[in-house]
């Protein structure tokens, strides 16, 4: 009888320990590395922001991503994208590609297969700038940012029909140019002389969307998307905001009079988001087959570049990366894109099964011993 009681105590102790262990999961360093979400940043299509440059590029943002145990950042450059490069990628980031470096058909096929396999895609464009933004215009690399026609072409090739960047065709005696829109807002800008640098609050986005969890304010300089009322659009503008279109390489069309009229729109149908009375959107998130996709109108808001504000404004030396919750928004985007990408192996079910087995054995042993008495 004493022996039975001792064994029963041992069984109870073992079961209790296993139940406790099943509720506590401590991943090892090897498991963390194995489970990391692989983020591949494309740097082969003339992207305007150097992933290795902290002052003018995306290095600050990518370093923050890489510092998280959840993500492993890789930079792709040199060879075209293909199935081999994309096979282990969970999130592909294409930040502001250049119109002069189009995606090859083989690359489009590889991206499509990656998406069909459940990986995600983040595409970021940029607003157009003009020569009045002297801080940026001095760098010839940034004079042609906002070539969002390159992204529209890629979206067409991928057969993603939900949203597009708003572009305007401008004809001259020598050429026909596509210029992307830029969002303007004189009432909500950081500085009235720079109406394209806008402070956004939660009234301008879908606060219930996971991408905006714990996001309170953002500072943006962004291109606009169309159509404005697409279900996938999760961030828009204020009532006072409007989409400004480019007249030529150096100037905007109408800085004093917001938007174009309906009659002007009929002549230039690609100027969709610049119609009076519309509220431009700049961030779209949606599911596509087995994957998730985010299209953002601003790459610059996540960069290490300084704000394009007048020298009289002491904020002109501040980096975009540190503005508001910009960097946290980027992390939220990646989290949403990778929400189902990793499922760390759980010890709960196996431990509970073992505990159940021990319980059954213990009960059976107890019954047998009772009958032998």
C-alpha positions as CSV (number, residue, x, y, z in Angstrom):
1,X,0.0,0.0,0.0
2,X,2.9,2.4,0.9
3,X,4.5,1.6,-2.5
4,X,1.2,2.4,-4.3
5,X,1.0,5.7,-2.6
6,X,4.6,6.6,-3.5
7,X,4.1,5.7,-7.1
8,X,0.9,7.7,-7.2
9,X,2.7,10.8,-5.9
10,X,5.4,10.4,-8.5
11,X,2.8,10.2,-11.3
12,X,1.0,13.3,-10.0
13,X,4.3,15.2,-9.8
14,X,5.4,14.1,-13.3
15,X,2.0,15.1,-14.8
16,X,2.1,18.5,-13.0
17,X,5.6,19.3,-14.3
18,X,4.6,18.3,-17.8
19,X,1.5,20.5,-17.7
20,X,3.6,23.4,-16.6
21,X,6.2,22.9,-19.2
22,X,3.6,22.6,-21.9
23,X,2.4,26.2,-21.2
24,X,5.9,27.7,-21.3
25,X,7.7,27.9,-24.7
26,X,11.3,29.2,-24.8
27,X,12.6,29.1,-28.4
28,X,16.3,28.5,-28.7
29,X,18.6,30.7,-30.8
30,X,18.7,28.1,-33.5
31,X,14.9,28.0,-33.7
32,X,14.7,31.8,-33.9
33,X,17.1,31.8,-36.8
34,X,15.2,29.0,-38.5
35,X,11.8,30.7,-38.1
36,X,12.9,34.2,-39.2
37,X,10.8,35.8,-41.9
38,X,13.1,36.4,-44.9
39,X,12.7,39.9,-46.3
40,X,14.3,40.4,-49.7
41,X,14.8,44.1,-50.8
42,X,15.1,44.5,-54.6
43,X,18.0,46.7,-55.7
44,X,18.2,45.8,-59.4
45,X,15.7,48.1,-61.0
46,X,17.1,51.6,-60.5
47,X,15.5,52.0,-57.1
48,X,16.1,55.6,-56.0
49,X,16.9,54.9,-52.3
50,X,20.2,53.1,-51.6
51,X,19.6,50.3,-49.0
52,X,23.1,50.8,-47.7
53,X,22.9,54.5,-47.2
54,X,21.7,55.8,-43.8
55,X,21.7,59.5,-44.9
56,X,19.7,59.4,-48.1
57,X,18.6,55.7,-48.4
58,X,16.8,53.0,-46.5
59,X,19.6,51.7,-44.2
60,X,18.1,53.1,-41.0
61,X,14.8,51.3,-41.7
62,X,16.3,48.1,-42.9
63,X,18.7,48.0,-39.9
64,X,15.7,48.3,-37.6
65,X,13.9,45.5,-39.4
66,X,17.0,43.3,-39.2
67,X,17.5,44.0,-35.5
68,X,14.2,42.2,-34.8
69,X,14.5,38.5,-34.2
70,X,11.5,38.0,-36.4
71,X,13.1,39.2,-39.7
72,X,16.2,38.5,-41.7
73,X,16.9,41.2,-44.4
74,X,18.6,40.4,-47.6
75,X,19.5,42.8,-50.4
76,X,19.2,41.5,-54.0
77,X,21.3,43.1,-56.7
78,X,23.0,42.2,-59.9
79,X,21.2,39.4,-61.5
80,X,17.5,39.5,-62.4
81,X,15.0,38.0,-60.0
82,X,14.2,34.3,-60.5
83,X,12.7,31.3,-58.8
84,X,16.0,30.5,-57.1
85,X,16.4,33.9,-55.5
86,X,12.7,34.0,-54.4
87,X,12.2,30.4,-53.2
88,X,12.9,31.1,-49.5
89,X,11.6,34.7,-49.5
90,X,8.6,35.5,-47.3
91,X,8.3,39.2,-48.2
92,X,9.6,40.9,-51.4
93,X,10.1,44.6,-51.1
94,X,10.3,46.7,-54.3
95,X,11.0,50.3,-53.3
96,X,10.4,52.9,-56.0
97,X,11.8,51.3,-59.2
98,X,12.9,53.4,-62.1
99,X,10.9,53.4,-65.4
100,X,14.2,52.9,-67.3
101,X,14.8,49.5,-65.6
102,X,11.6,47.5,-66.3
103,X,11.0,44.0,-65.0
104,X,11.7,41.2,-67.4
105,X,9.0,38.8,-68.3
106,X,10.9,36.0,-66.5
107,X,11.1,38.1,-63.4
108,X,7.3,38.7,-63.5
109,X,6.8,35.0,-63.8
110,X,9.0,34.3,-60.8
111,X,7.2,37.0,-58.7
112,X,3.8,35.5,-59.7
113,X,4.9,32.0,-58.6
114,X,6.3,33.4,-55.3
115,X,2.9,35.0,-54.6
116,X,1.1,31.8,-55.5
117,X,3.2,30.0,-52.9
118,X,2.0,32.3,-50.2
119,X,4.8,34.9,-49.9
120,X,3.9,38.6,-49.8
121,X,4.8,41.7,-51.7
122,X,5.4,45.3,-50.6
123,X,5.6,47.9,-53.4
124,X,6.4,51.5,-52.6
125,X,6.3,54.5,-55.0
126,X,7.1,58.1,-54.5
127,X,5.6,61.6,-55.2
128,X,7.0,63.7,-58.0
129,X,9.2,66.6,-56.9
130,X,10.0,69.8,-58.8
131,X,13.0,72.2,-58.7
132,X,11.5,74.3,-55.9
133,X,12.4,71.5,-53.6
134,X,16.1,72.5,-53.8
135,X,17.3,70.1,-51.1
136,X,16.3,67.1,-53.2
137,X,16.6,68.6,-56.7
138,X,20.3,69.2,-56.2
139,X,20.8,65.4,-56.3
140,X,20.2,64.4,-59.9
141,X,19.2,60.9,-58.7
142,X,16.1,62.2,-57.1
143,X,14.9,64.4,-60.0
144,X,13.0,61.6,-61.5
145,X,11.5,60.0,-58.4
146,X,7.8,59.4,-58.7
147,X,8.1,57.3,-61.9
148,X,5.2,55.3,-60.6
149,X,4.3,54.3,-64.2
150,X,7.0,51.6,-63.6
151,X,4.9,50.2,-60.8
152,X,1.7,50.4,-62.7
153,X,3.3,48.4,-65.5
154,X,4.4,45.8,-63.0
155,X,1.0,45.5,-61.5
156,X,-0.5,45.1,-65.0
157,X,1.9,42.3,-65.7
158,X,1.0,40.6,-62.4
159,X,-2.7,41.0,-63.2
160,X,-3.4,43.0,-60.0
161,X,-6.3,45.1,-61.0
162,X,-7.5,46.7,-57.7
163,X,-5.4,49.9,-57.5
164,X,-2.9,51.9,-59.5
165,X,-0.8,55.0,-59.0
166,X,-2.4,58.1,-60.4
167,X,-0.3,59.3,-63.4
168,X,-0.8,62.1,-65.8
169,X,0.2,62.3,-69.4
170,X,1.8,65.6,-70.3
171,X,2.5,66.3,-74.0
172,X,5.1,68.7,-75.3
173,X,6.4,69.5,-78.8
174,X,9.2,66.9,-78.3
175,X,7.8,64.1,-76.1
176,X,5.0,62.6,-74.1
177,X,5.7,62.1,-70.4
178,X,4.0,60.3,-67.6
179,X,4.1,62.1,-64.3
180,X,2.8,60.8,-61.0
181,X,0.6,62.8,-58.7
182,X,1.7,64.3,-55.4
183,X,-0.6,65.0,-52.5
184,X,-0.8,68.6,-51.4
185,X,-2.5,70.1,-48.3
186,X,-2.0,73.7,-47.2
187,X,-4.1,73.3,-44.1
188,X,-2.3,70.3,-42.6
189,X,1.2,70.7,-43.8
190,X,4.2,71.0,-41.4
191,X,5.1,74.3,-43.0
192,X,2.7,76.3,-45.3
193,X,5.6,76.8,-47.8
194,X,5.9,73.1,-48.2
195,X,2.4,71.8,-48.7
196,X,3.6,68.4,-49.8
197,X,4.9,67.5,-46.3
198,X,1.7,66.6,-44.5
199,X,1.0,65.6,-40.9
200,X,-1.6,62.8,-40.8
201,X,-3.7,61.7,-37.8
202,X,-5.9,58.7,-37.2
203,X,-8.9,60.4,-38.9
204,X,-7.3,59.7,-42.2
205,X,-6.8,55.9,-42.0
206,X,-8.7,52.8,-41.0
207,X,-7.7,52.6,-37.4
208,X,-9.1,49.1,-37.0
209,X,-6.7,47.7,-39.6
210,X,-3.8,45.8,-38.0
211,X,-1.3,47.9,-39.9
212,X,-2.3,50.9,-37.9
213,X,-2.1,49.3,-34.5
214,X,-0.6,51.8,-32.0
215,X,0.0,54.3,-34.8
216,X,-1.0,57.8,-33.7
217,X,0.5,60.2,-36.2
218,X,2.5,60.1,-39.5
219,X,4.4,62.6,-41.6
220,X,4.1,61.8,-45.3
221,X,5.2,63.1,-48.6
222,X,3.3,60.8,-51.0
223,X,2.0,59.9,-54.4
224,X,-1.7,59.1,-54.7
225,X,-3.5,56.0,-55.7
226,X,-6.7,55.4,-57.8
227,X,-9.5,54.7,-57.6
228,X,-10.0,56.6,-54.4
229,X,-12.8,54.5,-53.2
230,X,-11.2,51.0,-53.6
231,X,-12.0,48.7,-50.7
232,X,-8.3,48.0,-50.3
233,X,-7.4,51.6,-49.6
234,X,-6.7,51.9,-45.9
235,X,-5.1,55.4,-45.7
236,X,-6.5,58.6,-47.4
237,X,-6.3,62.3,-46.9
238,X,-8.0,65.2,-45.2
239,X,-10.9,67.0,-46.7
240,X,-8.5,69.8,-47.6
241,X,-6.0,67.6,-49.3
242,X,-5.7,67.3,-53.1
243,X,-3.6,65.5,-55.7
244,X,-1.3,67.9,-57.6
245,X,-0.2,66.8,-61.0
246,X,3.0,67.7,-62.9
247,X,3.0,70.1,-65.8
248,X,6.6,69.3,-66.8
249,X,9.9,68.1,-65.4
250,X,10.4,71.3,-63.3
251,X,7.0,72.6,-62.3
252,X,3.6,71.5,-61.0
253,X,0.6,72.5,-63.0
254,X,-1.5,74.5,-60.6
255,X,0.0,75.2,-57.1
256,X,-2.5,78.0,-56.4
257,X,-5.7,76.3,-57.6
258,X,-6.3,72.8,-56.1
259,X,-7.2,70.1,-58.5
260,X,-8.5,70.1,-62.1
261,X,-12.1,70.6,-63.2
262,X,-14.3,67.9,-64.7
263,X,-13.9,69.3,-68.2
264,X,-10.1,69.2,-67.8
265,X,-10.4,65.6,-66.6
266,X,-12.3,64.7,-69.8
267,X,-9.3,65.9,-71.8
268,X,-6.8,64.2,-69.5
269,X,-8.5,61.0,-68.2
270,X,-5.3,59.7,-66.5
271,X,-5.6,62.6,-64.1
272,X,-8.2,60.7,-62.1
273,X,-7.2,61.5,-58.5
274,X,-6.8,65.2,-59.2
275,X,-10.5,65.8,-59.8
276,X,-12.1,68.4,-57.5
277,X,-14.0,66.9,-54.6
278,X,-12.0,63.6,-54.4
279,X,-9.9,62.6,-51.4
280,X,-6.7,61.0,-52.5
281,X,-5.6,57.7,-51.0
282,X,-2.0,56.6,-50.6
283,X,-1.9,53.2,-48.9
284,X,-3.5,50.0,-50.0
285,X,-3.5,46.6,-48.4
286,X,-5.2,43.5,-49.8
287,X,-5.1,39.7,-50.2
288,X,-4.1,38.3,-53.5
289,X,-4.7,34.6,-54.1
290,X,-2.6,33.0,-51.3
291,X,-0.5,36.1,-50.5
292,X,-0.8,39.6,-49.2
293,X,0.1,42.8,-50.9
294,X,0.7,46.4,-49.7
295,X,1.1,49.3,-52.1
296,X,2.4,52.5,-50.5
297,X,2.7,55.9,-52.1
298,X,5.8,57.0,-50.2
299,X,9.2,55.4,-49.9
300,X,10.8,58.6,-48.8
301,X,8.9,58.6,-45.5
302,X,10.9,55.6,-44.4
303,X,14.3,57.0,-45.5
304,X,17.1,58.7,-43.8
305,X,16.7,61.9,-45.9
306,X,16.1,65.2,-44.2
307,X,12.7,67.0,-44.5
308,X,12.5,69.4,-47.4
309,X,11.5,72.4,-45.2
310,X,12.8,76.0,-45.5
311,X,16.1,76.7,-43.6
312,X,14.1,79.0,-41.3
313,X,12.3,75.9,-40.0
314,X,14.5,74.2,-37.4
315,X,12.9,70.8,-38.4
316,X,14.6,70.9,-41.8
317,X,17.5,68.8,-40.6
318,X,15.3,66.1,-39.1
319,X,15.1,62.7,-40.8
320,X,12.0,61.2,-42.3
321,X,12.7,58.0,-40.5
322,X,12.2,59.6,-37.1
323,X,9.0,61.5,-38.0
324,X,5.9,60.5,-36.0
325,X,5.3,56.8,-36.1
326,X,6.7,56.4,-39.6
327,X,9.2,53.6,-38.8
328,X,6.6,51.8,-36.7
329,X,4.2,51.8,-39.5
330,X,6.8,50.1,-41.7
331,X,7.2,47.4,-39.0
332,X,3.4,47.0,-38.8
333,X,3.2,46.6,-42.6
334,X,5.8,43.8,-42.5
335,X,4.0,42.1,-39.6
336,X,0.7,42.1,-41.4
337,X,2.4,40.8,-44.6
338,X,4.1,38.0,-42.6
339,X,1.3,37.3,-40.1
340,X,0.9,33.6,-41.2
341,X,4.5,33.2,-42.5
342,X,5.9,31.5,-39.4
343,X,4.2,29.2,-37.0
344,X,6.7,28.3,-34.2
345,X,6.3,24.6,-33.3
346,X,4.1,24.3,-30.2
347,X,5.0,22.0,-27.3
348,X,1.5,22.2,-25.9
349,X,-0.3,19.5,-27.8
350,X,2.6,16.9,-27.6
351,X,3.0,17.5,-23.8
352,X,-0.7,17.3,-23.2
353,X,-0.8,14.0,-25.1
354,X,2.1,12.6,-23.0
355,X,0.4,13.8,-19.8
356,X,-2.8,12.0,-20.9
357,X,-0.9,8.8,-21.5
358,X,0.7,9.1,-18.0
359,X,-2.7,9.7,-16.5
360,X,-4.2,6.6,-18.2
361,X,-1.3,4.5,-17.1
362,X,-1.5,5.7,-13.6
363,X,-5.3,5.1,-13.3
364,X,-4.9,1.6,-14.8
365,X,-2.1,0.8,-12.4
366,X,-4.1,2.1,-9.5
367,X,-7.1,-0.1,-10.4
368,X,-5.0,-3.2,-10.9
369,X,-3.3,-2.7,-7.5
370,X,-6.7,-2.2,-5.8
371,X,-8.0,-5.4,-7.3
372,X,-5.0,-7.4,-6.1
373,X,-5.6,-6.4,-2.5
